[in-house]
Amino acid sequence: MPLSAGKAARQAGRDAQDRGSAFVRLCPPASLVVYACSLLLSGAVLLTSAHALPAFHETQWYAGLSFVFLYLTLVASPLYTTRRLAGREARRALGLSTCYFALLHSYFGFYRFVGGLDGLRYWSRYFAWSLFAGLLALVLLCALAIASLPWLVRRMGRYWKPTQRLLYVAAILTVIHGVTVTIHLPHLRAILIVTYGFLVVLVALELRRLDRYVTRPPRALPANLVTLVGLPTLSVLLFWAFFFLDHHAH
């Protein structure tokens, strides 16, 4: 007996869903892809290095990769829900990769570029404060990476998610470190323009999410108040930090 049009459409939908599920099962997990990319990128930086001192090449590339993975970790939350296990695992992989590149950047930057504690005395106090902001960001990233271990997640229970919000503090410290440390890169102006644009997008997404939170009862603040006030303010602050601070005279 032939199927009716409605039954045929439902059967076709189920078949398509089965094919999609089979394709997803054949694909590697997103977290595995992130870890593989991290290892390949870190290896590529070393392979393309002249292995000279000071280790400018490794320091700058690992700094950039750490920033990119931190950005992807942060932008994942407002762009899509991470309630599904695959989404949570992918976001955790991005966060762990951020910490991985930050550790590499710290090693090459402090010991192979600055010269360690002995070399630090030849740099300005302003530069030392910039390094201190980077150190605080690194400590937070390492602590959050440890806190993402499955058994520790279970032990922390309901306190785990609020603890993970310290990632925003680490991000702010990273930006402070990035805009105050000495930067000598070709095409620096273009890099700053692109980075500024991406950061403004991230700020807008996060403020929009905060808006939805503060407009719920019993707070019930006016709609879009946080975005309307915060976005112009933070955009101007970032613009000043990116384009008015002298990134070469520290």
matplotlib code that plots the C-alpha trace (Angstrom):
import matplotlib.pyplot as plt

x = [0.0, 1.5, 2.4, 0.4, 2.1, 2.5, 3.9, 6.3, 7.6, 8.1, 9.9, 12.1, 12.9, 13.9, 16.1, 17.9, 18.3, 19.8, 22.2, 23.2, 23.7, 25.9, 28.0, 28.5, 29.5, 32.1, 33.6, 36.2, 35.0, 35.4, 37.6, 40.0, 40.2, 41.0, 43.8, 45.3, 45.3, 47.0, 49.8, 50.2, 50.3, 52.8, 55.0, 54.8, 56.0, 59.1, 59.8, 59.7, 61.9, 65.5, 66.1, 67.9, 68.1, 66.1, 63.3, 61.2, 59.5, 58.3, 57.2, 55.0, 53.5, 52.6, 51.1, 49.0, 47.8, 46.9, 44.9, 43.1, 42.1, 41.1, 38.8, 37.3, 36.7, 34.9, 32.9, 31.6, 29.2, 27.2, 27.1, 25.7, 24.6, 27.1, 24.6, 25.3, 28.2, 30.0, 29.8, 31.1, 34.0, 34.9, 34.9, 37.0, 39.5, 39.7, 40.3, 43.0, 44.7, 44.6, 46.5, 48.9, 49.9, 50.0, 52.6, 54.7, 54.5, 55.5, 58.5, 59.9, 58.9, 60.3, 63.4, 64.3, 63.4, 63.5, 66.3, 64.7, 65.0, 68.5, 67.4, 64.4, 66.5, 67.3, 63.7, 61.5, 59.2, 56.3, 57.3, 57.5, 53.9, 52.8, 54.5, 52.8, 49.4, 50.4, 51.5, 48.2, 46.4, 48.6, 47.9, 44.1, 44.3, 46.3, 43.9, 40.9, 42.5, 43.1, 39.5, 38.2, 39.4, 36.3, 36.8, 37.3, 34.3, 32.2, 33.8, 33.1, 29.5, 27.5, 30.6, 32.3, 30.4, 30.8, 34.5, 34.8, 33.7, 37.2, 38.1, 36.7, 39.1, 42.0, 40.8, 40.9, 44.4, 45.5, 44.3, 46.0, 49.2, 48.9, 48.3, 51.0, 53.8, 56.4, 55.2, 57.4, 55.6, 55.4, 51.9, 51.2, 48.5, 46.6, 46.8, 45.5, 42.6, 41.5, 41.9, 40.0, 37.1, 36.9, 37.0, 34.2, 32.1, 32.8, 32.0, 28.7, 27.7, 28.6, 26.8, 23.7, 23.8, 24.2, 21.2, 19.0, 20.1, 19.5, 16.1, 14.6, 12.5, 13.1, 15.9, 13.9, 16.2, 15.2, 15.8, 19.2, 20.4, 23.7, 24.4, 23.6, 25.8, 28.5, 29.2, 30.2, 32.1, 34.2, 34.6, 36.2, 38.3, 39.6, 40.2, 42.4, 44.3, 44.9, 45.7, 46.8, 49.2, 52.7, 53.4, 57.1, 58.3, 58.2]
y = [0.0, 3.3, 5.8, 9.0, 12.3, 13.1, 9.7, 9.9, 13.3, 12.1, 9.0, 11.1, 13.4, 10.4, 9.0, 12.3, 12.5, 9.0, 9.9, 13.1, 11.1, 8.6, 11.4, 12.9, 9.6, 9.3, 12.7, 13.1, 14.9, 18.6, 18.6, 16.1, 18.4, 21.4, 19.4, 18.2, 21.8, 23.1, 20.5, 21.1, 24.9, 24.8, 22.5, 24.7, 27.7, 25.7, 24.4, 27.8, 29.4, 30.3, 29.3, 32.5, 34.6, 36.6, 34.2, 36.9, 34.5, 32.0, 34.7, 36.6, 33.6, 31.8, 35.1, 35.4, 31.8, 32.1, 35.2, 33.6, 30.5, 32.6, 34.6, 31.5, 30.2, 33.4, 33.8, 30.3, 31.1, 33.9, 32.5, 29.1, 27.0, 24.6, 22.5, 19.6, 17.4, 17.9, 21.7, 21.6, 19.4, 21.6, 24.7, 23.0, 22.0, 25.6, 26.7, 24.1, 25.1, 28.7, 27.7, 25.6, 28.4, 30.9, 28.6, 28.4, 32.2, 32.7, 30.4, 31.8, 35.4, 35.5, 33.2, 33.3, 37.0, 39.0, 37.0, 35.7, 37.5, 38.7, 40.2, 41.9, 44.6, 46.0, 46.6, 49.5, 49.3, 49.9, 46.8, 44.8, 45.8, 44.6, 41.3, 41.1, 41.4, 38.7, 36.5, 37.0, 36.0, 32.9, 31.8, 32.1, 30.2, 27.4, 27.3, 27.1, 24.4, 22.3, 23.0, 21.6, 18.1, 15.9, 14.6, 18.1, 19.4, 16.8, 17.7, 21.4, 20.8, 24.0, 26.2, 25.1, 27.3, 30.6, 29.7, 29.4, 33.0, 34.0, 33.4, 36.9, 38.3, 36.5, 37.9, 41.5, 40.9, 39.5, 42.6, 44.8, 42.8, 42.9, 46.7, 47.7, 45.3, 46.3, 45.2, 45.2, 43.6, 44.4, 45.6, 46.4, 49.0, 46.5, 43.8, 46.3, 47.3, 43.7, 42.8, 45.8, 45.0, 41.4, 42.6, 45.1, 42.2, 40.1, 42.9, 43.5, 39.8, 39.6, 42.9, 41.6, 38.5, 40.5, 42.6, 39.6, 38.6, 42.0, 42.6, 39.5, 39.9, 40.9, 43.1, 44.2, 47.0, 48.8, 46.7, 47.2, 49.6, 47.7, 47.5, 51.1, 52.4, 49.7, 49.3, 52.9, 53.2, 50.1, 50.7, 54.1, 52.6, 49.8, 52.4, 54.5, 51.4, 50.1, 53.3, 56.0, 54.0, 53.9, 50.3, 50.9, 53.3, 51.2]
z = [0.0, -1.1, 1.7, 2.0, 1.2, 4.9, 5.8, 2.8, 3.9, 7.5, 6.2, 4.0, 7.0, 9.1, 6.4, 6.0, 9.8, 9.8, 7.0, 8.9, 12.1, 10.3, 8.8, 12.3, 13.7, 11.0, 11.7, 14.5, 17.6, 17.5, 20.6, 18.9, 15.9, 18.2, 20.0, 16.7, 15.3, 18.4, 18.2, 14.4, 14.8, 17.7, 15.7, 12.6, 14.6, 15.7, 12.3, 10.7, 13.4, 13.0, 16.6, 17.3, 20.4, 21.3, 20.4, 18.8, 16.3, 18.8, 21.3, 18.9, 17.2, 20.4, 21.7, 18.6, 18.7, 22.4, 21.7, 18.8, 20.8, 23.8, 21.5, 20.0, 23.6, 24.6, 21.4, 21.5, 24.4, 23.0, 19.5, 20.3, 23.3, 24.7, 26.7, 24.4, 25.4, 22.1, 22.4, 26.0, 25.0, 22.1, 24.3, 26.9, 24.2, 23.0, 26.6, 27.2, 23.9, 25.0, 28.2, 26.1, 23.8, 26.7, 28.5, 25.3, 24.9, 28.5, 28.3, 25.0, 25.9, 29.4, 29.2, 25.5, 24.8, 28.0, 29.4, 32.6, 36.0, 35.2, 31.9, 33.5, 35.2, 31.8, 31.0, 32.2, 35.2, 32.8, 31.0, 34.2, 35.1, 31.7, 32.3, 35.7, 34.0, 31.7, 34.6, 36.4, 33.2, 32.8, 36.4, 35.9, 32.6, 34.2, 37.2, 34.9, 32.8, 35.9, 37.1, 33.8, 34.6, 34.7, 38.3, 39.5, 37.7, 39.6, 42.9, 42.4, 41.5, 41.2, 41.9, 38.7, 36.3, 38.3, 38.6, 34.9, 34.5, 35.7, 32.1, 31.4, 34.0, 32.3, 29.0, 30.4, 31.8, 28.5, 26.6, 29.1, 28.7, 24.9, 24.6, 27.0, 26.1, 23.5, 20.0, 17.0, 14.1, 10.4, 9.4, 13.1, 12.2, 10.1, 12.8, 15.4, 13.2, 12.6, 16.2, 17.3, 15.0, 16.3, 19.9, 19.4, 17.9, 21.0, 23.4, 21.6, 21.8, 25.5, 26.4, 24.5, 26.5, 29.7, 28.6, 28.4, 32.0, 33.7, 32.0, 33.7, 36.8, 39.6, 38.2, 35.1, 33.9, 30.7, 27.6, 25.8, 28.5, 29.1, 25.4, 24.7, 27.5, 27.5, 23.8, 23.0, 26.3, 25.8, 22.1, 22.8, 25.6, 23.3, 20.5, 22.9, 24.0, 20.5, 18.6, 21.1, 23.3, 21.8, 21.2, 20.4, 23.1, 26.2]

ax = plt.figure().add_subplot(projection="3d")
ax.plot(x, y, z, "-o")
ax.set_aspect("equal")
plt.show()
